């Protein structure tokens, strides 16, 4: 991934927490996270809340990148930062927390790489610049002004039907 300018606005899908961390570590001005699947939006919100509330080692434990017997206690420290709907979703099946989310991210084929301490700290500093958009991508895109997005990082998001809105909101390089 190329380095982002500090004033960049990124539109990213929620399908891979590792990509979200890598984008945050580059400290863009704003990241808008969209997805069609609520479970992925809940995961993105949990990742952002965990960045804000935990240290590097604790984050790795909660995410399942390190062994831990205290994931529920770590989740309890993070959950107050989550919207009620997201907290309710995680509380409905705490087995995801118990197993560690990085081990079995819903719909993810590979385990995300463990962030370095430096990448974690950079992402932590930028976490407040990310917004997880709770409405469907087609609605979220219609609300954005023309040419306001510098980078699309949409991973496996199904963009069928979004092409014209994506073209409208994407800033042309050199423009």
C-alpha positions, -999 to +999 in steps of 0.1 A: +000+000+000+014+034-010+019+061+015-012+083+019-010+121+022-020+133+056-050+152+042-064+120+024-099+108+028-103+071+024-134+050+017-128+015+030-148-017+034-150-034+068-141-068+055-105-069+068-095-055+102-058-057+092-063-034+063-082-009+085-052-009+109-027-004+080-048+025+067-050+041+101-013+037+106-008+060+077-028+087+095-051+100+068-074+129+076-105+106+076-115+070+069-151+062+062-158+025+067-187+009+048-200-026+043-232-044+035-228-069+063-236-058+099-212-083+114-183-067+096-194-032+107-196-045+143-160-059+140-147-026+126-163-007+155-147-031+180-113-028+164-116+010+166-128+010+202-100-015+211-074+008+196-087+037+217-090+018+250-062-008+251-025-010+248-007-029+221-003-062+241-039-061+253-052-054+218-033-084+205-049-105+232-084-094+226-081-099+189-067-134+193-032-127+180-018-137+214-030-163+239-053-149+266-076-160+294-089-125+300-105-116+267-139-110+283-123-086+309-106-068+280-139-066+261-155-051+293-129-023+291-138-016+255-176-020+253-185+013+267-171+029+235-194+008+213-228+017+201-255-003+219-264-023+188-227-034+184-223-042+221-256-062+220-243-081+189-211-092+207-228-099+240-253-122+221-224-145+212-194-140+235-178-171+221-163-149+193-146-128+220-135-159+239-118-174+208-102-142+197-116-124+167-085-126+145-087-163+146-121-165+130-132-133+115-165-139+098-160-141+061-122-136+063-100-162+045-067-154+062-056-144+096-046-107+097-009-100+104+000-089+139+006-051+139+040-039+152+040-017+182+048+013+160+020+006+136-004+000+165+006+034+181+001+052+147-033+035+142-042+044+178-035+081+172-056+081+141-085+059+153-107+089+160-105+099+123-123+067+113-161+066+111-180+033+107-210+042+086-240+022+097-262+027+066-259+007+034-230+018+011-255+030-016-271+054+009-238+065+025-223+073-010-253+094-020-247+116+011-211+123+002-201+154-018-186+151-053-148+144-055-143+141-017-125+106-016-088+102-024-085+064-020-109+035-024-099+005-004-130-017-008-115-052-006-142-078-012-171-054-010-196-061-038-196-028-057-224-038-082-247-009-085-223+015-067-201+023-097-216+057-107-216+069-071-180+057-065-169+075-097-187+107-085-172+108-050-136+098-060-112+127-065-092+125-097-055+125-092-040+157-104-074+174-105 
